[in-house]
Amino acid sequence: MIYVGVRAGRARYYIVVVHLTMDNYIESIYNKVVEKDPHQPEFLQAVREVLESLEPAIKKYPKYKEYAILERMVEPERVIQFRVPWIDRDGKIQVNRGFRVEFNSAIGPYKGGLRFHRTVYLGLLKFLGWEQIFKNSLTGLPMGGGKGGSDFDPHGKTDAEVESFCTNFMMELYRHIGQFTDVPAGDIGVGGREIGYLYGAYRKITNQHGTCVLTGKGAGWGGSLIRPEATGYGCVYFVQEMLKTRGEDFKGKTVVISGSGNVAQYACEKSIQLGAKVIAMSDSSGWIHDPDGITQEKLEWIMELKNVRRGRIKEYAEHFGVDYSTKGSPWSLKCDIALPSATQNEVDANEAKMLVDNGVIAVGEGANMPCVPEAIETFLEAKVLYGPGKAANAGGVAVSGLEMAQNSQRLFWTREEVDHKLHEIMVNIHKTAYETSKKFGDMGNYMLGANIAGFIKVAEAMIAQGHRA
């Protein structure tokens, strides 16, 4: 395989420029996607990765070809694009684009986050929505796949500007969402503040307390405990299960984490709780190396820096007197466990090789598709435990599903109850992916196991519901 790579910031985007190693039928599906969407490299990369994994399932169950499941699945059921005018601090009207990709609803209402970031465009959201189909399927909860967002960047904006944007964004989005239709959540750039403004606008527009219509809400008005922690905690729980297959655990292990946002913070916290030493975190400007380890007290300092002061990770290095670099990446450090939790395509082939050479034994994707295809190949060839994002970071949407369940029942579960349910879900996702990989002849290949298991559940639902599903 040959890839052409383009780097934007700390993310890399890869376009496949030669034929892939697939059977003719699957390759024909992929080529049609390339023909229709040649300028959506993230989506093409994600589709390719899944289609390659599905070859054994298509051969074992030819009915999926007969019912044209792949042809139907690679096309979103609905794509919505709209303009979002809003008022800036100077009283001037600004205009951004808003999107919602409702990809597949065979097993439940569309479910997936909203991302507000300058890099957002249709191809990025199609990639995320495609991944969400399989991720949501793996949780065992009745949720379809969707994703949305805008090229609006909330960083540096005043609260009034963010509220103006969120209100106008919801003025269009409300027409397309609902607890039995489409239930958005947060993502990059959409945290508690943004969800609050979005929900407030929805409530005013519709005159309904539609508590199931958005997840990630505040605990005092329909949200769930453990939701902020869920993706990071869930990633660590999944890696913990992978380690158990080799008689290992987190205790005494050295961990490197990228990112310093929500996912990275709570992956760090849970790693510390399990006895590991976390030595690195990052943001889009650079990364820090703390050889003594990020303690719980230091992590609380990072949380205040990032969540309240909205500062840069460089300030941690200055405050605690540790190394900070704007060059290279934390993947050059010697570690046992790597948790890429920042953004897509942040770990390239060279960095993967550095991790392998330095003795990494497990990689858990806290972000969506943070490892480029060549990096994944490097991990699999080296027999490194590799947890793909659609399995390893499914904890966030799992607790979103639990939030929906609480809303529907007008119940509020304790922190311990939700954490227990989250842990159970992540254990079951691991078990499903592991057993599926074994069934299809490549035991321990979690990418193959997760893709096939997630696909089969959705495919069976589509067949049962007829050709329009």
N, C-alpha and C positions, 0 to 999 in steps of 0.2 A: 504494500500500500504506500502511496505517496501523498503527502499533504502539503498544501501551501499555507503558511501561517502568517497572519497579520496581527500585530500586537497593538492594543489600544489601552493605555494605562497599564494596569496589572493583569488585564485579561487578554487572552489570545483567541483568535477566531480561525478555524480551519476549514478549508474547502477541499473536498476530495476531487482530484483531477485525473484519476485513472480508474479503470474498472476494479471492482472489489471482488473478494473471494466469496461469492455467494452462488447458490444454484440459480438457474436461468430465470425461474419464476420470481424469486425474491429480488434478484437484480433488476428485473423488468419493473417491479413496483418502485424500487428506489430510483431508477432512471426517470420514471414518470414524475416523481416528486422533484427531482433536479430540474427537469424540463419546465415544470410549472413554477418553481420557486428558486431560481438559480441565485438570487441575491439574498438568500436567507441562510447563511452558513451555519449558525447555531442550530437551526431546525434540521438542516441536512445532516449535521453531525449526530444529533440525537436520534434521528430516524435510522441512520445507518447502523448505529451501535445496537439498537433494538432489533432491527431486521436480521442482522448477522446472527444474533443470539437465537432467533426464532426458527432458524432452519430445521433443527431437529424436531421441533413441535409440528411444523408444517408437514414434514415427511411422515411423522408418526400418525398424524390426524389429517388426512387429505380433505376432510370435510371443510376445513377452514379455507382451503383454496376453492372448493366448490361453491361455498357461500360468499366468496369474495370479501372475506373479513379484512384482509390487509388493505385492499383497495379502498374499502370504506373507512377503515380506522385512521389512515394517514390524512384524511380530509376532515377538518373541523366541521362539526354540525352547524356551527354558526360563528361568524366573525362580525363584531360590531366595532365601528370606528366613528368617532365624533370629535367635534371641536370643543375646547373648554376655554372660554374667555373668562378672565378674572382681573381684579383690580390690585395693582402693586402699591407700595408705600407712598409713591408720588402721585397716586390717583390716576395713573395711566392704565389703559386696558392692555393686557397681555393675552396671547392666545397659545395654547398648547393642544396637543392631540391626546385624546383618550381612546382606550381600547378595551374590549372584552372578547376573549377567545373562548367560546363554549365548545369544547372539543369532543367530549363523549359523555353521554348520560345514560348508558345502558344499565349501570348498576345503581344509579342514584342521581340526585341533583348535581349539577356542575359544582365543583368545590376547588378553590385555589386562590392564591393571594393576589393582591394588587401591588404592583411595583411602581414607585415614583422615582425615576432616575433619568438623567439626560441621555443615557444609552438606550432607552426603551424605544422599540419600534416593533412592527408586527412580527418579524421573523424571530425576535428574541422571545416574545410572548407565546408564539406557536411552539417553540422549543420547550418552554416551561410548562405549557398546557399539555403537550404530548407526554412529558415525563410524569405529569400529575395523574394521568390516566392510570398508569401502572403502579405508581406510589399509593394512590388511594385504594386501588384494588387490593394491594398487599396488606393494608391495615385490617381487612376483614369487615370494615364498616361500609354502609351503603352510600358511597359517594362517587360521583363521576369526576371527570377531569376538566378543569378550566383554569384560565389565568387572565389577568388584566393589568391595566396600569396606564401610565402616562410618561411623556418625556419631560414633565415638570420635575424640577429638582428642589426638594424642600430645604436643603442645606443653605444656610445663610439667609433664609427668608424669615420674616417676622411671623409671629403667631397669627396676626391679622391677615397677612398674605396667604398663609397656609389655609386658614379657615375660608377665605374667599375662594381659593382654588377648589378645596374639597367640596364646598357647597355647590359650586357650579359643575363640578365633575359629577356629583350625585344627581343634579338636575336632569342629566341624561341617563345615567346608569340605572336609576330607580325603576325605569320602565322594563328592564331586562332581568331583574333579580327578584328573589323571593325564597322563602324557606323550602319550598318544594320545587324550585326551579334552578336557582343559582345562588350560592352562598359564598361571597368573597371573604377574604381574610387579609391580613397584612403581609408584607414582604419587605424587601429593601426599600427604605424611604417611607414606609408606612408603618408607624409604630402606634403606641397608645394615643398620642395626640391626634394623629390623622384619623384613626378609627373613630375616635370620639367625635370629631367634626363631621365625618361621613355619616355616622349613625344619627347625630343630631339633625343633619339635613334630611336624611331619609324619614325620620320621625315627623318632621314638620311638613314635608312634602306630601306624605301619604296619610297623615293623621293616624298612624298605627305604631304601637310599640312592637315592631317586628323583631323580637329578640333573636330569632333564628336567622335573620337575613344577613348579618355580619358576625364573624367571630374574631376573637382577639379583643373583645370588649372589656371594659373595666369590671372588676369583680363586684362592684356595688351596683351595677346596672346590666346584669345578665351575662357577665364574663365568667370564665372558669379559672380557678386556681391552677397553678402549674403551666398555664398556657405560655407565659413568657419563657419559662425554662424548657419547654417540651422538646424543641428541636435539638438543642445541645445535650440535654439529658438523654434523649432517645438515641442520639448518635453514640454516646458512650455506652449505653445499655447494649446496643447492637454489637459494638466492637468487643464488649465484655463477653458476649455469647460466642463470637468468633474465636476469641482467645481460649475459651473453655474447651474447644475442640482439640486444642493442642496442650491442654493441661496448664495454661497460663492465666494470669489475671493482671489487673492494673497495678497492684501493689508493687512499689519499688521501681516501676517503669518510668522512663523519661519520655515526656510527651511534647510535641511541637504542634502548635495550633496557629493557623493563619486567620486573620480577621480580628476584630475586637468589638464587634457588634453583638447583638442578642445571642446568636448561635454560639459564637466563640466564647462569650462570657460564661454561658452555662455549661458548655462542654468543659471549660476549664474548671468550673466549680465542682462538677460531678467527678472529674478526674482526680481532683485534690481529695474529695471525700473518699474515693476508693484507694487512696494511698499512693498516687502517682506524683511525679514532680513535673510540672509544666514549666518549660524554660523559654518559650517564645510566643509572642502574639504580634499582630501587625495591623496596619490600616493602609489606605491607598497611597500614603506618602512614604512609608517605610516600615521597618520592623525592629523590635527590641529583642535582646538576648539577655536573660537573667539566669546565669548559671546556678545560682542558689535556689532558684525556683520561685514561682509566683504563689505566694501564700494566700490564704483566704482574706487576710487583711489587705494585702496588695491588690487582690482582685476587687475588693470593695472600692479601693481607690480608683481603679480603672473604670468601674461601673459609674462612679460619680463623675469622672472625667468625661466619659462617653455619653452617658444618659442625661446628665444634668448640664454640665458645662459645654458639652459637645466639642471637646478639644481633640488634639491629635496625640497619638501614642508616643510621639517624641517626648512629650511632657513627662511620661513615666520614666524614661531613661534619665532625664534631667533630675527628677525628684529622687529616684532611688540609686542614681549613680551607676547605671548599667550601660552596655553597648547599644547603640542605635545606628541603623544603616539605611540608606536610601538605595543601595545597590544590591544586586543579587536577591536572595530570598531566604526565609528561615529554613527551607528544605535542604540547605547546605549543612545544617547542624546534625550532629550525631544524636539519634533518638531511637526509641523502641517503637513508638506509636506516633503516627502523623494524622492529624485531623484537619484537612483543608476546609475552612469554613468561611471563606471570603466571597469568591465569585467564580463564574464559569471559566474553565480553561486556565487556571492559575498555576497548575503543575505541569511542566513540559517534560519531554523525554529525558533531557539532561538532568533535570532536578529529580526525576524518578530514579534515574541511575545512581545519583548521589545518595538518595535515601537508601536504596538497596545496598550500595557499597558500604554505607555507614551502619548497616545492620538492622534496618527497620523490619519489624515482624508483622505489623498491622497498619492498614490505612483505612480510615473511615471518613466518607465524604459527608461533611456537615453542610456544605453548599451543594447547589445543583450543578452537576457535571463539572467539577473543578479540575479534573484530570483529563488531559488531551488523550486521544486514542492511543498514541505511541506510549504514553506513560502507563496506561492501563495494561498494555501488552507487556511492558517491562515488569510490572508487579506480578502479573499472572505467570510469566515465564520463570520468575524467581521464587514462585510459590509463596509470595507474601499474601497474607490474609487481606483481601480487598473488598470493602463494603461499598457498593455503588450507592449514589445519593438516593435513588428511588426506594432503597431499602433502609439505608443507614440514617437518612434525615427525615424519615416518614413520621417521626414523633410529633412534629409540629401539627401536621394535618390530622394526625390521630387524636390529639387533644382538642383540636377544632371540632372534630366529629363528636367528641365527648361533651364539648360545650353545647353543640346542637342538641344532643340527647338531654342534657340538663334543662335547656330552654324549653324543649317540647314537653317535658314532664313537670316544669315549674319547680325543679329541684336545684339544690346547691350542695355539691359534694365537698367534703373536706380535702385539704391538701394531701393528706395521706391516701385517701381513697383514689384521687385522680392519679397520683404518682404510681400507686399500685397497678391501676388499670393501664397506664402508659407502659410500665415495665412489662406487664403481661403481653401487651400488643407487640412490643419490640422483640420479646422472646419468641412469640409466634411467627413474626415476620422472618426472623432468623431461621426458625425451624422449617418454615415453608420453603424459603430459598435454598437452604441446605439440602433438604430432602428432594426437592425438585432437581437440583444439580446432580444428585446421586442417581435419580431416576433416569436422567438423560445422559448419563455416562461421563460426567465430569465433576465428581464429588468435590465440593469446596469451591467451585467456581460460582461465586455469589452473583456475579453479573448475569450469567446464563440462567441461574436458578430464579433470580428475581424477575428478570424479563419474561421468562416463560410462564412462571406462576401468575404474574400479574396479567399477562395477555390471555391465558386460558380462561380465567374467570370472566373477563369482559367479553371474550369471543363467544363463550357459551351463552351468556345473557343476550348477545346480539342475535345469535341463531334462534334462541327460544322466542324472541320477540318479533321475528320476521325480517324481511329484507329492508324495511324502512328504519330499523333500529340503528 
